[in-house]
């Protein structure tokens, strides 16, 4: 008897292959102790430890371990039955076994006839026998909505049960049974073929399958040894292929099969009509997708940027020829100040080069206050404001975070340059909401909007997106539109322009061979010029170099949002050098003057130097420095006088732009006023 049990041990090892080795060893030791040594107590102790370990995780056990647990209960019942003292416990073991799996068959070579009869009687008090037949086999059985194995017989609890059997390509069948004591009933499932099926094996796994343009799932999992004959001709192992993916109903006609997977080329197969008619099962040869990659190069004039592709960090900039899978990505570069984002598409075998220029980060902190008419609609508009702001990197409010808490967190982490908070204005009926847009340094603007208007945020979005130029291409001349003149009137010219032949006091009639009637028309031509531009004042053609000329941002303009403009200028300043950086510094100072921060503006202006002496130049810087000192009060009068006197040294310096008013007359007037 024990020898037969020992011979059965290798069979049990197969069921445990790949499982926890320590628990498997304990299970096998328990069998060996009884089968070869007759050590009932030692075997019982080890079987009990296996049961204790498995019952603690019974709800998640794999079928192989369910089998081990059932066998352990069977052995323990037999061992307990051999001791008069423990015999009552044998029935407890059988009860646990029956509740775990009533379809488990006791080992008749191991179990006594008395225990077999006891177990059959116990099952008969709660379960009825159902005999099952499947045609065709290989389908899926549901008992009361739960999938179960395809056994030829099952024991089900007394009561009403619904059994459903289905198989791809066939119409399903359903049987309802009312079971009671001593019942033995049959459920014969005979399915009718309705359509063809297609079975796919794909490499790599996790490939999306589309039929006629519609996604029908993913080929996941891992093929078993039964796929070896299909994998070997491709030089693959069965585990390299996905588990079989079945297209259950292929309707008559031609079809288009598409396979997509990240980092691989999309594969398209045309399925002929013969696969759909007549209806049968088809298994295609394994489909192997080809790798698909490109490269991305990211550079920036701003330092410290970190690249993220669809949320995954790829390192610090600059990055050259970074290999990536082909496909579409949400590209994000996070700088110490500002952020750059763009959706990109990397094509197979191609390189993509991008210059990352940071934008100010605006965080919506949230909408304070209680309920009011239109609150939900207005809040959704605020949350989606970023879709209307291409000049900013927008972040919506965090769920569950108050505006105050968000502001404290962001100022501490410096994760943003701009903040937007909304608060209803408390009247008898709330008809307005106050929006507060502020910078990290505290410059703020308050805007009142009406939430029930059709587009309450439209005007704000336009103002935020309006970023005035601080440079434009020019000729180094002061130009005006004078009524009665055929073209832009040359009021003054730089020494280089004068030497090239440009004459003040005369109009420019043509540029690049085209008639120009206004300064704007000439500016449009300058903006497209690739090198020197030819001009004609009626006395012959001359070639003049195109150069960038400084402009000032206007102050007090109703169409500008100064906190957003200031954040934009600060980012520009961080990524530029030389004269351009000085020009940006001047405009940052002007924006600070808009917020009456004259002391901060002076720090920037006195630290800035421009080598040019005409247009927006060094004289412009000195004049604005004097203005700031005047605003600081009488105690700074001597500093203001010094700044205005310095401005007088640049008679061709202007405000606003090269065509703006001269600085010198205004500096002289300021000195007169200070006497």
Secondary structure, 3 states (H helix, E strand, C coil): CHHHHHHHHHHHHHHCCCCCHHHHHHHHHHHHHHHHHCCHHHHHHHHHHHHHHHHCCHHHCCHHHHHHHHHHHHHHHHHHHCCCCCHHHHHHHHHHHHHHCCCCCCCCCCCCHHHHHHHHHHHHCCEEEEEEEEECCCCEEEECCEEECCCCEEEEECEEEEEEEECCCEECEEEEEEECCCCEEEEEEECEECCEEEEECEECCCEEEEECCEEEEEECCCCCHHHHHHHHHHCCCHHHCCCCEEEEEECCCCEEEEEECCCECCEEEEECHHHCCCCCEEECCCEECCECEEEEEEECCCCCCEEEECCEEEEECCEEEEEEECEEEEEEEECCCCEEEEEEEECCCCEEEEECCCECEEEEEEEECCCCCCHHHHHHHHHCHHHHCCCCEEECCCCCCCHHHHHHHHHHHCCCCEEEEEEECCCCCCCCEEEEEEECCCCEEEEEECCCCCCCCHHHHHHHHCCCCCEEEECCEEEECCCCCCCCEEEEECHHHHHHCCCCCCECCEECCEECCCHHHHHHHHHHCCCCEEEECCCCEEEECCEEEECCCCCCCCCCCHHHHHHHHHHHHHCCCHHHHHHHHHHHHHHHHHCCCHHHHHHHHHCCCCCCCCECCHHHHHHHHHHHHHHHCHHHHHHHHHHHHHHCCCCCEECCCCCCCEHHHHHHHHHHHHC
